Amino acid sequence: MEAALDGTDDIGEGEMRAYEVAIGSVLVCRVAGELFAVENACSHADTPLSDGTLEGYLVTCPLHFAQFDVRDGLHQCAPAFTGIRSFAISQSGVLSVAENVPRPGPPEGPPLTR
């Protein structure tokens, strides 16, 4: 699926905006001059990440402060133990979504204790 997103040129450095597309809500962020697109829902509590904050490449959930890297959707800290889906987006705002893209799983290794 591809979708041309209107207004991505207006997303300033360090800003983010939610878009509704066929697969649901997608969060588009501009960091270091590049656009990044991720699922707009925390994998821990399904809270819209667009209500949170963006600092560098990390978007923080407003509910329990789980963090995700907008470059690849990987979670960075508890309480989330899985990442969020990331999507290809052109710098002109064309979003490309592969069908049935899973969320990134927990890291390999021993279970987390916190």
C-alpha positions, 0 to 999 in steps of 0.5 A, a space after each residue: 500500500 502507498 499513500 501520499 501524505 499531505 503537509 509533510 513539508 510543514 513538519 518542522 525539525 523535531 516535530 511529529 504529526 499523526 496521519 490516518 491511513 488504511 492500516 490505521 494511525 501513522 506517526 510521521 516525524 522529522 529528525 536531522 532533516 529526514 522524515 520517519 514513519 512509525 505506528 502511532 500506538 504504544 506497544 505497551 498500552 496502545 496510547 497514541 504516541 502523537 500525544 507524547 514527546 519527540 527528543 532526537 530519534 526517541 518518541 516517548 509515550 505520554 502514559 508510562 514513558 516507554 520510548 521507541 526509536 523512530 528510525 526502526 520502531 525498536 523499544 528503548 525501555 520498559 514498560 514496553 517489551 516489544 517495538 512498534 512497526 516502522 514504515 518506509 516514507 519518501 522525503 516527499 511524503 509518500 508512505 509505503 506499507 508492506 502488508 502484515 508487517 509485524 511489530 519488532 519482538 523483544 531482544 534476544 537474550 535473558 528475560 528482562 527482570 524489570 
